[in-house]
Amino acid sequence: MALDEPKDNDEIIKENDINYLIEKDLFNQVKPINIDFIDSAMGSGFSITSKLTKEDSCGSCSCS
């Protein structure tokens, strides 16, 4: 994952004063997509889930 300027094939989503940048082709495959910030005794970080099937990818994924 790289943090850089948007490209022509990127979708920019603005929600709650946060800008999300995702490649349009990937966005069409994973929507709906949910991004939540989790803060628990085990740690904190972002949880990213989508409706991808196991044939398409690993299913839902999370990163923290």
N, C-alpha and C positions, 0 to 999 in steps of 0.2 A: 504494500500500500504506500502510495506516495502522496505527499501534500504539495500540490502545485496549482497552477492557474487552470481554470476550466478550458476544455477543448471543445471543438465543434460537435463531437459525438457524446458530450456529457449532458446530463439532466441536472438542473439545479433546483432543489426543493428548499423553500424557506418556511420554517415552522418555529414558533416561539423564540424568535430572535436568533435561531441557529440555521446556518446554511448547510445543506447536505449536498454532496457532489457524487454522482454515480453515472457510470457509462450507460447510455440509453439502451443498448442491446441487453446488457445485464439486468437493468432495471425492469425491462419488459418480461424477463424470465422469472424474476423473484417476487414481483409484486403480487399481493400486498406484502410489504416488508415492515417490520416493527423494530424500532431501536429504542431501548430503554437503558437508563443508568441505574445500576443496582448497587446498593451499599448495604453490606451484611457483615456478620461476624467473620465470614470466610474471606472478606475482601470487598473491593468495589471495582466497578468497571462497566463497560457497555455490553449489553446482551442484544444480539441481532438475530431475529428469527424471520423466516419466510415460509412460503408454501411449497418450496422445492421438494420434489420426490427423491427417494434414494437413487433412482436411475439417473436423475439429473445431477445430483451432487450428494453431499453428506446429509441432506435434510436440513434441519435448522442448525445454526451454528452460533457460537457466542465467542466473544473475545473480551478479555479483561486485563 
